[in-house]
Amino acid sequence: MDNPDLTNSIEPLELKHREQLMQSLAPLGHGLSEYCFSNLYLFRKIHDYKILRDKRIFIQGKTYDDSSFLMPAFDLNGVSGTYLKHIIKDFDFFFPIHQTDLHYFDPNVFSFELNRDDSDYIFSTEKLKTYPGRNLSPKRNLAKQFADNTFHSSQPLTKTNKSDAMEVLQDWLTDVSKPVDDTDYDPCHEALKCMDSLGIFGHIYFSKEEPCGFVLAKEVLPKICVFHFAKGKRKFKGVFQFMFSHIANLYEDRFSFYNFEQDLGKPNFRKTKQSYYPDQLLNKYRVRLK
């Protein structure tokens, strides 16, 4: 039985934790974006991620609405209710918990909550490849417009063309006209610098010699890919629709689904992601003591 009298240690999440967390998280999250080390690392400052250790390992963090949580970095099977009740007492809740893991928490002790802002958007490869049907015809037309009128070439993102991606990122920031701290500019900039260390892959797209957009992605589970970042210059109409379709076609044998992560409760994010008609919303439960 787990001993509830624990002495634990806490340290900031850093790149040195990569190997340990990549191995432990890989089988756990059912495709949730947080169960991907690159997601944790790139957004560690925003969420104040830390490693909490006792006889087990947790990710300690804060949600976008400033609630404290613990994310189990281990299989919950066989873990006692006494242990779970003890370890969460100084936090608001466990998070993010997939619905298939809720049975590990005694409903007489814990309550289960959903915040719609947390949910990840899941799209099938087939949908992104062709944007089928009437609802997606605007996306299909934009992708075709870019392909016919603008697109010249694409390349895998490497050291030799990262400066082109940096140019796109800087122009994107100018286009959105927001303070840097109100955007994901800094995490995206770091992702470009740390691609190899984090196991991220990407592609960059050109109109003749000018870079117009790029995507950065990561396999979170076999057959499931997370889109961490997609950036493009606003003057190139259809670049985002084209990039998503191109990646889906390019990796159709490797990935069946793409996770576009959550909308953070921001109306513009929600409107954009819903406009692609997701195949599924991957819900994340908050499990708190009653």
N, C-alpha and C positions, 0 to 999 in steps of 0.2 A: 504493500500500500504506500502511496506517495506520502512523504513526510511534509506536513504543512509548515513546519518550522524551518524556514529556508533562509540562507544567507545568500543574497544575490548581488551581482555586480552589473553595472551599467556603463557602456561606453558608446561614443558616437559611431554610427555606421560609416565605415570607410571601405576603400577599395580592397584592403587586406582581407575583408570578410567574404570576398567574392566566391572563392572556391567552396568554402564550407556552406554558404547559403545557397549557392547554385545547386549543389547536390541535395541539400535537405528540402528546398522549396519545390524542385522540379516535379515530384509526384503528387503534390498536395492541392494546388489551387483550382483544379478543374478549369483552367484557362483564365482565371481572374488576373487582371493586369498587375496587381500588387505582388503576386507570387512569381515575379520575374525580377532577378537581382538588378538588372539595368534600370527598371522602373524605380525601385527603391533607392538606388544610388543617385540617379539623376534628380530625383525630387526629395532628397534627404533634407535639404535645408528648408524647403517649404513645409514639410511634415515633421521636421525635427526628429528624424528617425534615429533610434538608438538600438543597440543590442543589449537586451536584458538576459542575463544568464543566472540560472541556479542549476538544478540538475537537468533542466531543459532550457531551450533557447526560444526567446520571443523577440519580435520586433516591436519596439515601443514607439508610438507616434501620436500625432494630432491630425484630426480630420480637417477638411476645409472649413467646417463650421466650429472649429476650435474645441472639439471634444477629445479627451485623451483615450487611447486604446492600446490594447495588446493584440498582436497578431501571432498566433502559434506558428512556429517554424518547425513543426514536428507533427507526426501522425497522432491524432487525438484518440485513436483506438486504445482502450485499456487504461486511459488516464482517469484517475478518480475524481469524483465530484468534489470531494474535500479539497483536493489540490486546486482545482479550477476556481472554486469559491474563494479560497485564500489568496491566490495570486492576483485576482482581479479587483480586490477590495479597494485598492488605491487608485483605480482607473475607472473611467466611465463605462467602458464595455470592451468585449472582445470584438475584433473587426479585422479584415472582412471575412465573414464566415459563409461558405457556400451552403446552399440549402440541404445538400446531401450529408452535411456534417452536423446539422442541428440536433440530430438524435443523440449526440454525445453530451448534450447539455440537458439536465433535468428540468423539465418545464415547471416543476414545483418550486424551483430555486431561481431559474433564469427566465427572462422575457426576451422575445425575439422581435426586432424592429427592422423595417426597411426604410431607407431614405432614397427616394427616386434619383436624387442627384448623384448617388454613388454608383449607379448601375452602368456596366460596360455595354457598349453597342457591338453586336456580333453580326457580321455579314458573310454570306457564303461566297466562295470563289466564283461560282457560276454567275451570281448576281453582279459582282464587280467586273467580271470579264466583259459583259455585253450590255449591262443596264437594260434588261428586257422589260417589255410591257409599256403600257401607256404612262403609268406613274413615273417611270424613270426615263421617259423620252427626253426631257430637258437635259439630264446628265449625258445621255447618249449623244445628243446633238452637240453639246459643248465639247465632249471628248473628240467627236468627229471634226468639229470646227478647228480645234487645236491641231489635230493630226493633219488635216488638209492644208491649213494656212500658215502654221507656225513651226511645227515640230521638224527638227532636222536630224537629231541624234540623241542617244542616251548612253550613259556609261555607268558602270559600277563605281560607287564612291571609293576613292583610294587617296593616298597621300598626295598624288599628283594633281588631283582636281578638288581638293578640299577648299582651296582658296576661292574657287568658283561657288561652292556651296556657302561659304562665308559671305560672299557678295550677295547671294540670294537672301540669306538671313537678314543682312543689314537692310536691304531694300524692302523686305517684308515688314521689318520693324517701322520703317519710315511710312509704309503704306497704311499700317494699322493705326498710326498716330496715337499711340498710348505710351505712358511711361514704361520703362523697361520692367519695373517691378510688378506691373499689372499684366505682364505677358509671360510666356514660357521661353523667352529669348535666352536667358542664362542657362537653363537645363539643356536646351537645344544646342547652344554653343559648346557646352561641355560634352554633349554626346558626340559631336563632330570630332572633338579632340581625342575622345577616349573610345572611339569605335572598336578598335582591335581589342582593347582590354575588356570591354563589356560584351564582346561577341555580337555587336550590332552590324547589320549590313544595310546598304543603301544604294540608291541610284540617283543620278543627276541628269537633267534634261536640258537640251540646248535648242535655241533657235539660231541657226547658223553658228556664229561664234559666241553668242551671248547665252549665259546660263539663265534659265527661267524658272526652275523649280527642282526640288529634291525631296526624297522620302527617306526616313530612317526607321528600320523595323527590326524585330527580334522574335525568334521562335520561342514561345512560352511553353508549348507542349507539342509533341508530334502532331502535325496537321493543323496546328493553330499558331497564327502569327499575330503579334501585336504591332500596330502602327504607332510608334512613339511620337514621330513628328512628320508633318508634311508642310513644307513651306514653298511659296511661289510668289513671283512678282505679279502684282495685280494687273499690270498692263497686258499680260498674256492670258487672255480669256480661254477658259477650258483646261488650264494646265493641271488643276487638281483632279478633275474627272479623268483626264487622260492618264495621269500618273497612277491612280488607283487601279484603273483598268489594265494598264501595262504590267504592273507588278502581279496582278491576279493571273494574267495570261502567262507571264514569264515563269511563275512558280506554281502553275496549276497542278503539277505532279507532286509537289512538296506540301502545299497547304490547301486545306479544304475550307478553312474559316479564317476571317480576319477580325481582330478585336480593335475597335477604334477608341477604346477606353471611355471614360465617363464624360459627362457634360458639365460637371461641377455646379449645376444649378444656374449656369449662365444662359440667358435666353437665346443669344446668338449661336452659342455652341449647340444647344438643344435643337434649334430650328435647322441648323445645317446638317447635323447628324440624322435627324428624323427625315430629312428630305431625301435621304438615300434608302429609306424604308428598310430598317434593320430586320434581319431574320429572327433575332432574339435579343432580349435585354438580359444580360447576365447579372442577376441580383446579388447584392452583398449584404448580409445580415449583420446587424449590431446586436450582440448578445450581452445583456446586462443583468446584474443581480436585481431581483424583485425587492 
